[in-house]
Amino acid sequence: MIRLIIALIVAGIASAFLGQEETVYSPEKETVIQQAVYMAMTQAHLQPIKLNDSFSEKVYDQFFEILDGRKRFFIQSDLDKFESFRYEIDDMFKAADLTFFDQVIAAADEKIAKGKQYYQAILAEPFDFTTVASIETDYKKVAYAEDEVTLRDRWTQRLKYYTLQELESRITAQEKVARDSIKTISELEIESRNEIKRAYDRWYENYEDVRRSDRFEQYINVITRQFDPHSAYYSPKGKQDFNMRMGGKLEGIGAQLMTVGDLTQVVTVVPGGPVWKDERIEVNDFILKVAQKGEETVDLTGMRIDDVVSLIRGPKGSHVVLTIQKKDESQIIVELERDVINLEIARARGALLMNEGSTEQYGYIDLPMFYNSFDGPEGNSSAKDVAQLISMLKEKNINGLILDLRDNLGGALIDAIDISGLFIEEGPIVQVKSRDRRPYIHRDNNASVSYDGPLIVLVNNYSASASEIVAGALQDYGRAVVVGSQTFGKGSVQNFIDLDRAIRNNDEVKPLGEVKLTIQKYYRVNGESTQLKGVLPDVTLPDSYDLIPTGERENPGALAWSRLEEVKYGQKVFTYNDIPSLIKKSDARVSSSDEFALIKEYAAWLKDNKDRTSNSLVLEDYMRKVKELKDRNERYESILDKPVEGLIVAAIPIDFDSEISVEEKEARAEAWQKGVKQDFYIEEAMAIMADILKAVGYVSAVKK
């Protein structure tokens, strides 16, 4: 049972790195796939939903959102023709009837082809960027156009906005060229407009390569997402993309990508990859454009995900330039050097932390992921590495230990259990509940305690899955003080069902692909699920995304929070009881901190800017807004990218077997140590640890 769960808990390392042969679909194949998906979702899902009118309506709306989320092609009368299907899709899914799908994609092809006439005519004429006008860029706030005249006006608005963005970029770029090379606004407007036309030309060329199988997978996955956001259908090609073993190597930038509407979104950042090391690209950012260094930029709008990957992927040492849209809709240019992604560079690291003038010293362990190569005693294991770091830090006579699980999206369950067990006596760590079965309790069966002193666990919004198991268990036992932000809230477990094995006969249409299905949920030893709510910290620190929905809570259709009976647990290791006192003292420091004040200010601004989705189409206004964005980001970075005053960081050398050169190891270690020195969250964790040491009322440690 444990080995099964281990394979399922891997959090988001599935990746768009590899390209496989195209899967050929046929009406017979689609029918069999839909039948197989129906059986899997209704018979094996953890919490199968009712297939009723509400289900049908959601599929109806979301499929149109995928096909035309920006409302560029369909007008309201087009949708009215399909209104009769709104409450029939549930019955069609049961019957493997694709009539709705067939008619909608046929209409979409016709309407998208018509859009070609619009952009070609509109972009043939210059835009006037002095006329007062604005555009709503949150397309969810915009209704479908009432008629073709209104639709063409919207095309004009949007093409003007895209040209405005390109124009601003070219005007800014001119600031770095020689005076005699400067072009007029009119000349740059022509260049910008032509660039947008080339982007749309490429988009339509790419659209011609969109296969029916792509649309079919989109449609089936709209259906699976009604059950929960982590259940999905994978074609044979898509499943091969998913199959990346932990500890393996990949060549690229190190990010899992997916198509959201017309855009390419970063879903997961792979620890150890170029994106992870660069730190400027985050989960949920959009990649708008890509260019090979020194070559023409390619707009990715509307491009197939495998075509996007083929542009981003490349040999080690080559460079790719990405245009990134952040959560606040600002854009940045990021140049990355492609690399062979060796997950060993994302292994646990440790350091000894001190403040100048203080005699207290703390151990610090940074764990980016829960890894395990499952190669036995000689293989890689995050639990083994953390245990080794603890032993080395104890030799330095540390007064306390900080375990950093920020941005740790999860990994091997067995390591989550073993790492939790390093800090407690034997006992339950996490409960796993399947459909119609009693909870299974995963336990730490080792009575020894590797570290029995004061412990802080740092978490944030992107501490997920296995991270939440560790943080939740140590919090329940009272063994650690959890510090940071509410965690991600992914408390579900997925398994793959091979449809070829599930469906007998039908060999003529196989392979069918697989369904990733949610089959279990995690529960803490106190009975509470980590699903949706995640782990609430004992001491909360401000975060840039405090005011913007993040994590599982943001996913439509996410499974609800629930609870089981508490299991019996307890321990006699170090426990700290006076959490209110820690909160009071931490709040006082945070309120007087320039860095945390900036975080709060930035969080408020981020929310305000995200809510303000109406943008001026006047060049002067737009240039001013972009400058304000850049100035704010520069101010933000200038304050946050400086070393914490008086913080001394001494890295603990631990040699991992790796193909990485000594020079590269040293460079990575130096960069990591620099990041620790700049991290004022670590500074506050040290201050909280000092408060614990000064306090009274905790139970003495018991050494085994």
Helices and strands as residue ranges (DSSP letters): H 2-8, H 27-44, H 53-68, H 76-80, G 83-85, H 89-95, H 99-122, E 134-136, G 139-141, H 148-174, G 179-181, H 185-207, H 212-224, E 232-234, H 236-242, E 249-252, E 255-260, E 263-269, H 274-278, E 286-292, E 298-299, H 305-312, E 319-325, E 331-337, E 339-342, G 343-346, E 349-355, E 361-366, G 376-378, H 382-394, E 400-404, H 413-421, E 427-434, E 440-444, E 455-459, H 466-476, E 481-484, E 492-498, H 499-502, G 507-509, E 514-523, E 539-540, G 551-554, H 579-591, H 594-611, E 614-616, H 619-640, E 647-652, H 662-677, H 680-694
